[in-house]
Amino acid sequence: MCDWKRFVKYCKETSGPYGGGRNVSQTIVVVDDEPTLRNRLRKYLQSEGFTVYEAESGAVLRDLLDRVRVDLVVLDLMLPGEDGLSITRDLRARTQVGILILTGKGDAVDRIVGLEMGADDYLAKPFELRELLARVRSILRRVSAPPPSAPAPSAANPAATSINGFDRVHFDRWSLDLRKMELRDEGGEAIHLTGAEFRILRKFVENPGRTLNRDQLMSAMAERDWTPYDRSIDLHISNLRKKLEADPKKPGLIKTVRSFGYVFTPSVETA
């Protein structure tokens, strides 16, 4: 006869990262030069069902990456020798592994640089372990899920490829083809956009002059499972500014509205 209680317990322990059970297939490396903190994070994340390795340097991390399939790296920026920013840049150039950077409370510049180099999120020390876990799970959902595909054009869904019946819009010196998902400058040169960048830009051109908060922008990215700790939207905005703005450090097209979100300032013309 089936032992129902044991069966339920087994299901919970093997339900994978998207439920409340074990994260049986996901591996994390904690990179920090403080053995006490590394050990603490390893034990906590292991108690949540992850496979966890420790590394005290970039060299040890790379050795692990050569031997083990890694899903996420929890990386302290303030490492002796090769620092976390250099490791982040190298990781993003070689892999698609998730990266959560740990920073000192006042290291705002390093946090921004880390995100621009490709980190998925950051966490300032000191932090609550539950917040660390929330950020870890949020990143793992993104790196594990396939990118959502663009809606297929159809008569029943004309909005999938047009705005007010138009397939192309113009703003500032840019032209955005909604059907082909192409961005071109005034000389006709195509600028590559990731899927997330295109969806965010589309949301902006649909709402020129309107301030959009993170909820609205994350919804446009089809990020169904995100948390208030999620900062990936800031990284995508930063990358869009690099592609659109004459001076990304002094953005004029996508402006930050402090404590709320972002506003797309240029007028949008349809054609």
Secondary structure as UniProt FT lines:
FT   HELIX           4..13
FT   TURN            17..18
FT   TURN            24..25
FT   STRAND          27..31
FT   HELIX           35..47
FT   TURN            48..49
FT   STRAND          51..55
FT   HELIX           58..67
FT   STRAND          72..76
FT   HELIX           84..94
FT   STRAND          98..103
FT   TURN            105..106
FT   HELIX           108..116
FT   TURN            117..118
FT   STRAND          121..124
FT   HELIX           129..144
FT   TURN            155..156
FT   HELIX           158..160
FT   TURN            164..165
FT   STRAND          168..171
FT   TURN            172..173
FT   STRAND          174..177
FT   TURN            178..181
FT   STRAND          182..184
FT   TURN            186..187
FT   STRAND          190..191
FT   HELIX           195..206
FT   TURN            208..209
FT   STRAND          211..213
FT   HELIX           214..220
FT   TURN            221..222
FT   TURN            228..229
FT   HELIX           232..244
FT   TURN            248..249
FT   STRAND          254..257
FT   TURN            258..260
FT   STRAND          261..264
FT   STRAND          268..270
//
